[in-house]
C-alpha cells in the first residue's frame, strides 16, 4: 500500500472520530465542540486535496450504478459539510470570535443541526461504500481467515446494525435531520460513553447499509 493511501485511511479514521465527538455537543461543551469542528475542517480540506484526482475525473468514464451512488453521496457530503462549517463559523465564540455577523444566529443554528445529522448518515454511508478497502487491509494482516472468523465478523456487523436501528429511533435522529424539532435534547446525567456508544452504533448501521448496497450495485451492469 502506498504512503498516500495510508495517509488517506488515517485522515478518514480521524474524520470519523471527529464526527463522533462532535455529536455530544451539550455534554462536551461549546469550546471543545468548536475546536473539534475546526479540526474536522482541516481534515476535510486535506481529504479533498488528497482526492483531487477523483474530483477531476467526474466528467470522465462510464457511470455504473455504484459510481452514481458514490458520486451522489460525495456531493451530498460536500454540501452538508459546507453547511456545517459555514454555519459553525457564524455561530463560533471560541475558534472564530472575530466573525461577528448579526441576525443570523437562529437560521445558522437550524442549518448547523440539520447538516450535522445528515453528515452523520452520509459520511457513514460513504465509509460503508469503501469498507471493502479496509477489509482488504485487514485481510493482509490475517491471511486466509477461517470461515468461523468471517461468519463471526458478519454476525457482529449485523448485531451492531440492529442496535443502530434501536439507537437511531431512541435518539430521534430523524427528527433532527428533517428539522421536526429545533433543539437537540441532551440528558446531562447520562454517561458520555453511553451516548457515544449509541452514536457509534448508528454510524455502524449506515456503514453496514452502505457496504452491502455497494456490493449489490457492483454486481449490476
N, C-alpha and C positions, 0 to 999 in steps of 0.2 A: 504494500500500500504506500502511495506517495505521501510526502510530507504535507502537501496541500490538502489531500483527502483527510488525513489525520486532523489537520487544523480545522477543517470544515466540521468534522464529527465533534471535536471538542467544543467549538462555538455553538453547535446545535444543542449539545448537552447543557452548556451554560445558559443558553436561552430558555431551554425547558425548565431548568431550575429557577431562573429568574422569574419566569411566568408563574410558576407555582407560588413563589414567595411574594408575588405582587397581589395575589388574591386576598390574603388576610389583612387587608388594609387597616381595619379597625383594631386588630389585635397586635399588629407590629408597631403602629404609629405612623404619623404623617411623614416625618423626616426619613425614616427607613424606607417607606414606600417610594418617596421621591428619588432617593439615591439609588435604590434598586432599579427603578424605572429609567434613570439616567444610564445605568449600566446596560440595561436592555437596549436602549437607543444606540449605544456604541456597538454592541454585539450585532444588532440588526444591520447597521451600516457595514460592518465587517463582513457579515454573511452575504450581503448583496455585492460587495466588491469581489469576494472570492467566487461568486456565482455569476459574474457579469457575462461570461460567455453564454450561459444558458439563456439569460435575458436577451442577449443579442441574436439568438437563434430562433426567436418566437415566430418569425415570418418564414422560416425555412423548414423544409421537410414535410412529411405527411402527418396528419393529426389522427392518431388512433384513439379509441375510447379512453384508454389510460392517460394518454397525453392531454386530451381535452379536460378530463377531471383534474389532473395535476395542474394544468395552466389556470383553470378557473379558481382552484383553491389558492394558488400562489398569488394571483391578482387580488383575490378577496382578502388574503392576509396582508398584502401590501396596503390595501385601502384601510383596513381596520387598525393596522399598526400606525399608519399616519394619523388616523383619527385619534388614537390613544395618545400619541406623542404630542401632537399639536394642542389638544385639549389639556393634557397634563402640564405642558409648559405654561399655558394660560392660567392654570389653577395653582401653579407652584408658589410655595412660600419659602422654600429652603434651597433647592437646587438652582432655581432661576428666579430669585427675588427681584431682579431688575426688570422683569417682564411685568408690566402693570397696565392691563387693558380693562377699562371699566365697562360694566354692563354685560359681561359675557359669562359670569360665574355659573348661573343656572343652566343655560344651554350647554356650556362646556362640561358640567358635571354629568348631564344626561348622555352626551356623546362619549365621554370617558367611560362611563359604566357600561353602556351598550357595546362599545368597541372592545372593552376588556373581556367581556364574557364571550363575544364572538371570537376573539383571539384565542381564548382557551380551547374552544371547539375546533376552529380552523387549523391552528398550529398542531393540535394533536392529530387531526386527520392527515395533515401534511407529513408529520413524523411517521404515521402509520403507512403511508404510501411508500416510504423509504425504509421501512422496518427490515426489509429483506437484506439491505446493505449491512445493518447491524447484526443480523443473524449470520450473514456471511463472515463478518469479522469474528464473531464468537465461534463460528464453526472451525476457523483456522486454529483456534486455541484448544478446541475439543474435537480432535479428529475422530471421525466415524462415531458420532453419538449413537447410543443404543436406542432401540425402539421404546424402551421404558422411559428413558430420559426425554425423548421427543414427545411421547404421549403425556408425560407429566408436565412439560412446558405448555402444551396446548390446553390441558385441563386448568393449569394455573392462570393462563391468559383468559380463558372463558370465565373462570371464577371472579377474576378482577373486573372483567367487563360486566358481569351480572351485578356485582356490588356497586359498580359505577352507575348502573341504571337506578339503583336504590338511592345512591348519594345525589345523583342529578335531580331526582324528584324531591328528596329530603331538603336539599339546599336551594330549591326553587330557582335553579339556574335559568330555566326557560323564561321565567317572568322577568328576569333582568335582561336577557337577550332581546326581548321584544318590548321592553320598557313598559311592562304592565304595572310595575311599581317603580318609584323614582329614587328609592334609597335602599341600600343593601343592609340587611339585618345582621348584626353580629351579637352573639352571646358572649359577653366579656368574661363570663365564668368558665367558659369552655376551654379545655386544654388546647394549645396551639397544635400539638401533634395530632389530635383527633381531627381538627379542621383540615390540616394538610393531608392526612390520610384519605379523607373523603374526596378532596380535590384531585389527589393523585389517582384515585380510582376512576374519577370522571375522565381524566386525561387518558387513563388506560382503556376506558370504554371506547373512546374515539380513535385511539391508536389501533385498537382491535378492529373496529369497523373499517378504518382506512386501509389497514393491511389486507384484510380479506376482500374488500372492494377492489383494491389494486390487483390482487391475484386473479380475481374473476375477470376484470377488464383486460388484463394482459393476455388472456386466453381468447378474447374476442378479436376478430379480424377488423 
